[in-house]
Structures are given as structure tokens and as C-alpha cells.
Amino acid sequence: MSLQVKGKLKLKGEAQAVSDRFRKREFVLTDDSTQYPQHITFQLTQDKCSLIDNINPGDEMTVSFNLRGREWTSPKGEVKYFNSLEAWKIEKGNAVTASDKHYDEIPEQTFKQSEATDDLPF
């Protein structure tokens, strides 16, 4: 499930080596689009850990992410469920996607008089 959210970077952590073959990096985005700001934790993994290097706290950004869920059984046999938001694309600034554009915002095209002639070949 791929989703997208816009907001400001609140904080970013350092990359952590969880094992010899797995790295992760967490960051928090603040979404102010509602009355109550939401502070949302995301994670970057493996080669994606560097996606946030050039973004600083307070910068506007758009995060594309996947919602991940997993099941874990403790040594005592208790089953627990965990969710994570795995970022896979980060755009600095208030990026506008095609679905955000309104057609009435497209500037009207103007033509020179010489371009407006009616010499179509058919």
C-alpha cells in the first residue's frame, strides 16, 4: 500500500546498523493539515537512508511511503503486531503532484498573429 503525506521535518536520526546486512534511519514529520498537528515517525532502510541527508528540521517535504505490518511471537508465546511507515521517496519543498493540480491553474496560451493563421494541410 503506497501513500503520500506532506509536512515539515521535525527531527532526523542517524543511520543505525541493526545487523551486518540491515541498516535503518528514522525521522519525524509534522503534518499541520488539521487542527491538531500530527508527529509521524517514518523509517528509511538500506540504501534509502541517505534520502534525508539534504533536508533539515523545519524544511517542507513530501514523503512517499509504504505501510508495513508484521506479526511477532514472543518467547512466552504472546503474539504481537507491529506497523511501520517505510519511506521510499522524499521530495524537499512542498512538491505538487499531478493530482494536486487544477486545470484552471494552467496559464492560457497566447499566440502571435502569424501563428494563428489557418493553413492546416487538410
C-alpha positions as CSV (number, residue, x, y, z in Angstrom):
1,M,0.0,0.0,0.0
2,S,1.7,3.2,-1.2
3,L,0.8,6.5,0.4
4,Q,2.0,10.1,0.5
5,V,2.0,12.9,3.1
6,K,3.3,16.5,3.2
7,G,4.7,18.3,6.2
8,K,7.8,19.7,7.9
9,L,10.8,17.7,9.1
10,K,10.7,17.8,12.9
11,L,13.8,15.6,13.6
12,K,16.0,13.0,11.9
13,G,18.1,10.3,13.5
14,E,21.3,8.8,12.4
15,A,21.5,5.6,10.4
16,Q,21.7,2.5,12.6
17,A,23.2,-0.8,11.7
18,V,20.6,-3.3,13.1
19,S,22.7,-6.2,11.8
20,D,25.6,-6.9,9.4
21,R,23.2,-6.7,6.5
22,F,20.4,-4.3,7.6
23,R,20.5,-0.5,8.2
24,K,17.7,1.8,9.2
25,R,17.2,5.5,9.9
26,E,14.2,7.1,11.5
27,F,12.8,10.6,11.1
28,V,9.7,12.5,12.3
29,L,7.5,14.6,10.0
30,T,4.9,17.1,11.4
31,D,1.7,17.2,9.5
32,D,-0.1,20.5,10.2
33,S,-3.0,20.0,7.8
34,T,-5.5,19.5,10.6
35,Q,-6.4,21.4,13.8
36,Y,-4.1,19.1,15.8
37,P,-0.6,18.6,14.4
38,Q,0.4,15.0,13.9
39,H,4.0,13.9,14.5
40,I,4.6,10.9,12.4
41,T,7.6,8.6,12.6
42,F,9.0,7.1,9.4
43,Q,11.9,4.8,8.7
44,L,14.3,4.6,5.8
45,T,16.1,1.3,5.1
46,Q,19.3,0.1,3.4
47,D,20.4,2.4,0.5
48,K,17.4,4.8,1.2
49,C,18.9,6.0,4.5
50,S,20.6,8.9,2.6
51,L,17.4,10.3,1.1
52,I,17.0,12.7,4.1
53,D,20.7,13.9,4.2
54,N,19.9,17.3,2.5
55,I,16.8,18.1,4.5
56,N,16.9,20.0,7.7
57,P,14.5,20.3,10.6
58,G,11.8,22.9,9.6
59,D,12.1,22.1,5.9
60,E,8.9,21.3,4.0
61,M,8.8,17.9,2.4
62,T,6.7,15.3,0.7
63,V,7.1,11.7,1.8
64,S,6.0,8.7,-0.3
65,F,5.8,5.6,1.8
66,N,4.5,2.1,2.2
67,L,2.5,0.9,5.2
68,R,4.1,-2.3,6.5
69,G,2.7,-4.7,9.2
70,R,4.1,-7.8,10.8
71,E,3.4,-10.4,13.4
72,W,5.9,-11.3,16.1
73,T,5.6,-14.1,18.7
74,S,7.5,-13.6,22.0
75,P,9.5,-16.3,23.7
76,K,6.4,-16.7,26.1
77,G,4.2,-17.4,23.1
78,E,2.4,-13.9,23.1
79,V,1.6,-12.7,19.6
80,K,2.1,-9.0,18.9
81,Y,1.5,-6.9,15.8
82,F,3.7,-4.0,14.6
83,N,3.2,-1.4,11.9
84,S,5.9,0.7,10.3
85,L,5.8,3.5,7.7
86,E,8.7,2.8,5.3
87,A,9.6,5.9,3.2
88,W,10.9,5.2,-0.3
89,K,10.9,8.7,-1.8
90,I,11.4,12.2,-0.3
91,E,10.9,15.4,-2.1
92,K,12.2,18.6,-0.5
93,G,9.8,21.6,-0.6
94,N,6.1,21.5,-1.0
95,A,6.0,19.2,-4.1
96,V,2.9,19.3,-6.1
97,T,1.7,16.0,-7.7
98,A,-0.4,15.7,-10.8
99,S,-3.5,15.0,-8.7
100,D,-3.0,18.3,-6.8
101,K,-3.0,20.5,-9.9
102,H,-6.2,22.1,-11.0
103,Y,-6.8,22.5,-14.7
104,D,-8.0,26.1,-14.2
105,E,-4.5,27.0,-12.9
106,I,-2.9,26.3,-16.3
107,P,-2.0,29.6,-17.9
108,E,-3.9,30.5,-21.0
109,Q,-1.8,30.0,-24.2
110,T,-1.3,33.1,-26.3
111,F,-0.3,33.1,-30.0
112,K,1.3,35.6,-32.2
113,Q,-0.8,36.7,-35.1
114,S,1.4,34.8,-37.6
115,E,0.8,31.5,-35.6
116,A,-3.0,32.0,-35.6
117,T,-3.4,31.6,-39.4
118,D,-5.5,28.8,-40.7
119,D,-3.1,27.0,-43.1
120,L,-3.7,23.4,-42.0
121,P,-2.7,20.9,-44.6
122,F,-6.1,19.2,-44.6
